[in-house]
Amino acid sequence: HMDLDLGNYRVVDDFYTGTVAAAFGGTTTIVDHLAFGPEGCSLKSQIERYHSLADGKAVIDYSFHGVIQHVNDAILEEMDQLVQDGITSFKIYMTYNNMLHDEEIMKVLVKARELGAVIAVHAENNGAIQYLRDYYGKAGMRTPIYHAFSRPDITEAEAVHRMICLSEMAGFPNLYFVHISTKKGLDEIISARKKGAANIYCETCTQYLTLTEKKYK
């Protein structure tokens, strides 16, 4: 997430300071996760924008994960071209304003299977989280611990399980779960791999191994 612009906030590292730090740590290539672009934008427009942020600043090799905010025939056709151009992975979200619904996810997974591309996914049950946020908010329960209570581990595990089922229906394209934060979510992935879904992968982040609910208290 170099030079990530979230509107009210922007990350500290741009493509110069971030890649200098990477080089000092022995990392010679990064693949950056793009921020969301304007509503209805093409896949390529965000990649071009990020090239403009990186050109002349990055001191190591870099590439990008495309970000899919909506799905139509034009987006699916762009995936073809971008894979030919060397962008071979695309991130989708099951929550947030640019989340994809199951039918859209199926279209992306089928296309990824055809292209041999990787689909990275942020897996959370958006509807359940929104319900719990509203429930606790209306009850005046707004202290930090309710951030955890409004996102119980099953909301990740359900989304991971659903994504694996959709992946199976699509013929098991390369599927990559980013920042898995719960044991229940990981167990779903382990179970699928034991059943033969060999091209499902995941990662976690340091904070999910160290910042437990006890920290909120």
C-alpha positions as a Python dict, from the first residue, in 0.01 Angstrom:
ca = {
    (1, 'H'): (0, 0, 0),
    (2, 'M'): (243, 268, -117),
    (3, 'D'): (102, 623, -135),
    (4, 'L'): (-243, 488, -42),
    (5, 'D'): (-499, 769, -46),
    (6, 'L'): (-812, 701, 164),
    (7, 'G'): (-956, 1050, 127),
    (8, 'N'): (-926, 1175, 486),
    (9, 'Y'): (-594, 995, 530),
    (10, 'R'): (-290, 916, 321),
    (11, 'V'): (-19, 668, 414),
    (12, 'V'): (322, 799, 514),
    (13, 'D'): (529, 608, 257),
    (14, 'D'): (525, 700, -111),
    (15, 'F'): (694, 489, -378),
    (16, 'Y'): (1033, 645, -303),
    (17, 'T'): (1051, 616, 76),
    (18, 'G'): (869, 283, 76),
    (19, 'T'): (1090, 117, -182),
    (20, 'V'): (1407, 257, -22),
    (21, 'A'): (1296, 94, 304),
    (22, 'A'): (1222, -228, 117),
    (23, 'A'): (1566, -226, -43),
    (24, 'F'): (1734, -179, 296),
    (25, 'G'): (1542, -485, 415),
    (26, 'G'): (1659, -692, 118),
    (27, 'T'): (1331, -680, -77),
    (28, 'T'): (1389, -621, -449),
    (29, 'T'): (1031, -640, -582),
    (30, 'I'): (692, -526, -451),
    (31, 'V'): (340, -586, -584),
    (32, 'D'): (121, -299, -470),
    (33, 'H'): (-247, -322, -378),
    (34, 'L'): (-421, -29, -545),
    (35, 'A'): (-672, 201, -378),
    (36, 'F'): (-1026, 222, -510),
    (37, 'G'): (-1073, 456, -805),
    (38, 'P'): (-1374, 668, -900),
    (39, 'E'): (-1707, 490, -925),
    (40, 'G'): (-1740, 303, -1255),
    (41, 'C'): (-1373, 343, -1350),
    (42, 'S'): (-1187, 94, -1565),
    (43, 'L'): (-924, -145, -1430),
    (44, 'K'): (-653, 15, -1639),
    (45, 'S'): (-725, 370, -1521),
    (46, 'Q'): (-618, 291, -1165),
    (47, 'I'): (-308, 109, -1283),
    (48, 'E'): (-211, 407, -1499),
    (49, 'R'): (-267, 637, -1201),
    (50, 'Y'): (-39, 428, -986),
    (51, 'H'): (228, 417, -1256),
    (52, 'S'): (228, 796, -1237),
    (53, 'L'): (284, 773, -859),
    (54, 'A'): (569, 522, -898),
    (55, 'D'): (749, 644, -1212),
    (56, 'G'): (1075, 813, -1122),
    (57, 'K'): (1034, 729, -752),
    (58, 'A'): (1054, 352, -709),
    (59, 'V'): (1411, 231, -661),
    (60, 'I'): (1324, -140, -694),
    (61, 'D'): (1103, -342, -929),
    (62, 'Y'): (731, -310, -880),
    (63, 'S'): (402, -440, -1013),
    (64, 'F'): (37, -407, -915),
    (65, 'H'): (-263, -613, -818),
    (66, 'G'): (-560, -488, -1018),
    (67, 'V'): (-861, -389, -807),
    (68, 'I'): (-1209, -491, -927),
    (69, 'Q'): (-1480, -255, -800),
    (70, 'H'): (-1764, -366, -1026),
    (71, 'V'): (-1816, -632, -1292),
    (72, 'N'): (-1940, -605, -1648),
    (73, 'D'): (-1827, -732, -1988),
    (74, 'A'): (-1578, -448, -2029),
    (75, 'I'): (-1408, -526, -1698),
    (76, 'L'): (-1382, -895, -1784),
    (77, 'E'): (-1230, -808, -2123),
    (78, 'E'): (-981, -577, -1952),
    (79, 'M'): (-864, -868, -1739),
    (80, 'D'): (-752, -1040, -2061),
    (81, 'Q'): (-541, -744, -2169),
    (82, 'L'): (-393, -677, -1829),
    (83, 'V'): (-280, -1037, -1788),
    (84, 'Q'): (-104, -1004, -2124),
    (85, 'D'): (57, -684, -1991),
    (86, 'G'): (186, -865, -1682),
    (87, 'I'): (-83, -778, -1425),
    (88, 'T'): (-176, -1134, -1329),
    (89, 'S'): (-362, -1082, -1002),
    (90, 'F'): (-675, -890, -907),
    (91, 'K'): (-818, -803, -567),
    (92, 'I'): (-1188, -816, -482),
    (93, 'Y'): (-1378, -720, -167),
    (94, 'M'): (-1674, -890, 1),
    (95, 'T'): (-1737, -577, 211),
    (96, 'Y'): (-1701, -196, 188),
    (97, 'N'): (-1866, 32, -65),
    (98, 'N'): (-1709, -142, -364),
    (99, 'M'): (-1792, -497, -256),
    (100, 'L'): (-1884, -760, -513),
    (101, 'H'): (-2189, -982, -477),
    (102, 'D'): (-2185, -1355, -536),
    (103, 'E'): (-2291, -1342, -902),
    (104, 'E'): (-2017, -1088, -977),
    (105, 'I'): (-1764, -1294, -786),
    (106, 'M'): (-1857, -1602, -990),
    (107, 'K'): (-1796, -1413, -1315),
    (108, 'V'): (-1455, -1298, -1193),
    (109, 'L'): (-1356, -1645, -1071),
    (110, 'V'): (-1456, -1812, -1398),
    (111, 'K'): (-1254, -1552, -1590),
    (112, 'A'): (-955, -1598, -1360),
    (113, 'R'): (-969, -1974, -1415),
    (114, 'E'): (-965, -1916, -1791),
    (115, 'L'): (-668, -1679, -1769),
    (116, 'G'): (-468, -1855, -1496),
    (117, 'A'): (-485, -1534, -1293),
    (118, 'V'): (-487, -1501, -915),
    (119, 'I'): (-786, -1355, -730),
    (120, 'A'): (-698, -1197, -397),
    (121, 'V'): (-995, -1147, -167),
    (122, 'H'): (-1085, -951, 144),
    (123, 'A'): (-1334, -1190, 306),
    (124, 'E'): (-1594, -1065, 553),
    (125, 'N'): (-1971, -1106, 577),
    (126, 'N'): (-2074, -748, 507),
    (127, 'G'): (-2443, -785, 597),
    (128, 'A'): (-2381, -938, 939),
    (129, 'I'): (-2120, -675, 1026),
    (130, 'Q'): (-2350, -390, 922),
    (131, 'Y'): (-2630, -538, 1136),
    (132, 'L'): (-2404, -567, 1440),
    (133, 'R'): (-2260, -218, 1392),
    (134, 'D'): (-2610, -73, 1385),
    (135, 'Y'): (-2719, -285, 1683),
    (136, 'Y'): (-2433, -177, 1909),
    (137, 'G'): (-2437, 179, 1781),
    (138, 'K'): (-2807, 231, 1854),
    (139, 'A'): (-2754, 84, 2200),
    (140, 'G'): (-2482, 342, 2268),
    (141, 'M'): (-2215, 74, 2291),
    (142, 'R'): (-1929, 259, 2125),
    (143, 'T'): (-1620, 186, 2332),
    (144, 'P'): (-1333, 19, 2142),
    (145, 'I'): (-1422, -339, 2241),
    (146, 'Y'): (-1739, -313, 2033),
    (147, 'H'): (-1524, -291, 1721),
    (148, 'A'): (-1436, -653, 1797),
    (149, 'F'): (-1786, -754, 1903),
    (150, 'S'): (-1932, -616, 1580),
    (151, 'R'): (-1692, -828, 1377),
    (152, 'P'): (-1691, -1172, 1543),
    (153, 'D'): (-1462, -1435, 1398),
    (154, 'I'): (-1752, -1619, 1233),
    (155, 'T'): (-1808, -1321, 999),
    (156, 'E'): (-1469, -1392, 844),
    (157, 'A'): (-1507, -1770, 851),
    (158, 'E'): (-1846, -1758, 676),
    (159, 'A'): (-1711, -1537, 398),
    (160, 'V'): (-1404, -1757, 354),
    (161, 'H'): (-1625, -2067, 336),
    (162, 'R'): (-1860, -1903, 85),
    (163, 'M'): (-1568, -1790, -128),
    (164, 'I'): (-1426, -2143, -131),
    (165, 'C'): (-1765, -2281, -241),
    (166, 'L'): (-1787, -2026, -521),
    (167, 'S'): (-1430, -2113, -619),
    (168, 'E'): (-1520, -2482, -639),
    (169, 'M'): (-1814, -2403, -869),
    (170, 'A'): (-1579, -2198, -1087),
    (171, 'G'): (-1331, -2483, -1124),
    (172, 'F'): (-1085, -2378, -852),
    (173, 'P'): (-900, -2077, -997),
    (174, 'N'): (-599, -1949, -803),
    (175, 'L'): (-749, -1797, -487),
    (176, 'Y'): (-555, -1591, -234),
    (177, 'F'): (-709, -1478, 96),
    (178, 'V'): (-539, -1162, 220),
    (179, 'H'): (-487, -1082, 591),
    (180, 'I'): (-674, -1376, 746),
    (181, 'S'): (-732, -1264, 1104),
    (182, 'T'): (-905, -1557, 1278),
    (183, 'K'): (-845, -1924, 1353),
    (184, 'K'): (-1194, -2006, 1225),
    (185, 'G'): (-1112, -1845, 891),
    (186, 'L'): (-784, -2034, 868),
    (187, 'D'): (-955, -2361, 957),
    (188, 'E'): (-1186, -2322, 656),
    (189, 'I'): (-883, -2289, 428),
    (190, 'I'): (-701, -2583, 588),
    (191, 'S'): (-1013, -2797, 550),
    (192, 'A'): (-1049, -2706, 182),
    (193, 'R'): (-684, -2783, 111),
    (194, 'K'): (-712, -3120, 285),
    (195, 'K'): (-1003, -3199, 54),
    (196, 'G'): (-786, -3131, -249),
    (197, 'A'): (-823, -2757, -318),
    (198, 'A'): (-449, -2719, -364),
    (199, 'N'): (-447, -2373, -522),
    (200, 'I'): (-608, -2187, -232),
    (201, 'Y'): (-360, -1974, -40),
    (202, 'C'): (-368, -1724, 245),
    (203, 'E'): (-161, -1486, 451),
    (204, 'T'): (-193, -1314, 786),
    (205, 'C'): (-42, -999, 934),
    (206, 'T'): (158, -947, 1252),
    (207, 'Q'): (-118, -746, 1419),
    (208, 'Y'): (-362, -1038, 1399),
    (209, 'L'): (-117, -1259, 1586),
    (210, 'T'): (-40, -1003, 1859),
    (211, 'L'): (-330, -756, 1899),
    (212, 'T'): (-602, -966, 2060),
    (213, 'E'): (-937, -858, 2208),
    (214, 'K'): (-758, -816, 2542),
    (215, 'K'): (-592, -506, 2401),
    (216, 'Y'): (-931, -339, 2358),
    (217, 'K'): (-1001, -389, 2729),
}
